[in-house]
Amino acid sequence: MKPAATQKSARAVQLTWSHFGVLHRVTAWPEVVFEAQHDGQWIAFEPDPASEVFGAAAIMLGRAEWNRYLEFVPAAERAFLEKFRLGRLAALAVITRCPALLGDLDETPILTSFVAAHVALRGGSRPAWAEIAAVYDRTGLFGVMEWLGLPASRQTLEALGHIADVELAKRLLEPLRETLWNPVGTGVLGRAEAMNERDLAVTCSAWAA
């Protein structure tokens, strides 16, 4: 059992940032509650990693803040989160709302960007974390990929594994999804060597033309 002082320190470590004058925070592990301050009260909200709130956090939360926070995160989750930089808060939202996905996302980290952007990719109006978790529980990773509009196949996973950047700009997700539906495009990605974001943008633009 952890000493009481350590538990108290863990509770005190949280991520805090501001967006348009409104304070936001994420409470310490393992609760990891996303909250915004209104009229002096902290109100919980369902995180949408594609929102501008997360964009502000990516700018304002630096290495020092994250190092303090990750100190109290379990080793497996911490190692996964350390793969990300600007998208680290989005990755945190994904693995705490849908913890069962961690193993599969660790093998193909780039899928985290798609899960994080599910509201925009599916044309929804609000986050659907419970639905993602239910889909994964019923049909596994391929079910989630299909739910996200991706080809649910090992060829898709292999192609995604050749992309070096594990966190992609939101503007590339839809073009990449379209490219993956083209068997030739999937083949090109599958034969590429550690394709970076710039190369990926060129490749996706070529297939969209």
N, C-alpha and C positions, 0 to 999 in steps of 0.2 A: 504494500500500500504506500502511496506517495505521502510524504510528510505534509501536514496541514499548511505549512508555509509555502510549499511548492504548489499545492492546489490553489491557494489564494493568489500566488503570482500568476498562475496560468489564467485564472479568471480575469486578472487585471490586464492581460495582453489582448488587445483588440486592434483592428484596423479601422482608422477613422480618416475621412476625407470630406471635402465640401464640393457641392455641385450647385451653381447658381445661388450661393448663399445658404443652402440647406445642408446641414451636417448629416452625413451617413456613416454607418459603422457596421462592422461584422464582429460579432462576439467571439470569444475564444473557443477553441476546440474543447469538447466535442459538440457543443450546442450549435455553433456557427449560424447564428441568426442574423439575417440582414435587416437593418433598421434605419429609419430616417427620423430626424428630430423635428417635431411640429409642436409649436406652443410649449416648448420646454419638455415635451414627453417623447420618449423613444417609441416609435410605432414600427412593428415588424411588417415587412413586405416580401412578396415573392420575387426573387431576383430574375431579371431578364438581362443576361450578359451582353446582348446586342444593343442595349440602351445606352444613352449618353452618360448616364450615371456611372457605368462601368468604364467608359472612355475617360472620364475625369479621374477615376481611381487609378487607371493605368499611368496617368501622368503624375499624380500626387503621391502615390505609394512607392517609396524607393526601397533600396536594398536593406537599409537599416530597419525599417518598419517590418518588412517581410522576414528578416532574420529573427527578430524578436518573436514574431507570431509563429513561425515554423518550428521554433524550439520546442513547442508544446504539442506539435502535430506528430502522430505516429510515423515510424520510419517509412513504411511503404507509401503512404499518402504524401509525406514530405518529399520523397525522392521523385514521385510523379509530378508534384507541383513545381519542383525545381527545374523541370524541363521547359517551363514557360517563363516568359518575362512580362511583356505587356498583357498577355492573356492569362496571367496567373490567377487573378480574381475570378475570371470566368471559369477556369478549370476548377477552382475551389467550389464554386456554385454547383458545377456538374457532379463532382464526386461526392458532395455532401447531400445533394438532392436525390441522386441515383447512385448510391454507393456500390451496388452490385456490378456496375459497369467498369469499375476500376481496373480489374485484371485485363479485360479486353482493350480498354483505352490505353493501358500501359503498353500493350503490344503494338497498337496503331494509334499513337497520340494525336495525329492530325484529325482523327474523327471527333476529338473533343471540340474542335472549332465548329463542326456541323451540329453537334448536340447543343452547344452553347447558343447557336444562332437559330434554334428550331422555330422560334416564334415567327421570324421573318421568312425562313425557308418554306414554312407551311402556310404562310399567309394568315396566321392567327392574330389574336388580339391580346393574349395573355400567356404566360408560361404554362407549360403542361408537363411539369416534372412527374406528377403521379402517373400520368398516362404513359410516359416514357418508361418508368419503372415497371408498370404493368405489362407493357409490350415486351420488355426484356425478360420478365419473369415467364411469359408464355412462350416466346419464340426466340429468345437469345439475341445475340448481336445482329444476325441477319435480319431479324424482325425489326430492330431499331433502324437499321440502314434502310430497309424498305419504307418504314414510316417517315424517314427523312427525305424520301424521294431518290435515294441512291440505289444503284444496282446491287442487289444483295448476293454477292458472289465472292469467292476467294480471289478471283482475278481483280476485283475492285480493291480488295485489301492489299494485294501484291502491288498494284499500281500506286496506291496511296503510300505504301512503304518506301517508294522511291523518291518521295518528296522530302527534301532535307529539312525544310522549315516546318516545325510542328504546329506553329500558330500562324494562320493565314489571315490576311486582310479580309474583312467581310465582303468587299467587292469581288473577291475571287471565288467565293464559295459557289455561287450560282453558275458561273462559267465552268468551273471545275466539275460540278455535278452534270452539266450538259455534256461535257467532254467524256465523262465516264460512261455515259449511255451509248457512246459511239465505240463499237468494238475496235476500230482502228485506232481511235484516240486512246483507248485503254491500253492497247498494245504499245503505243509510243511511250506512254507513261511508264509502263512496266519494263521497258528496255532502257529507260533513261538512268543516268548515274547521278544520284544525289541532286535532283533538280531543285534549284532555289526558287524563291517566290517570283523573281524577275523572269526566269526561264519559263516558269509555269504560266505567267501572264501572257507571254508571247505564244506559248503552245495553245492555250485556251482561245486566244484571239484568232489564231489561224484556223481552228476547227469551227469557230463561230462564223467566220467570214464566208 
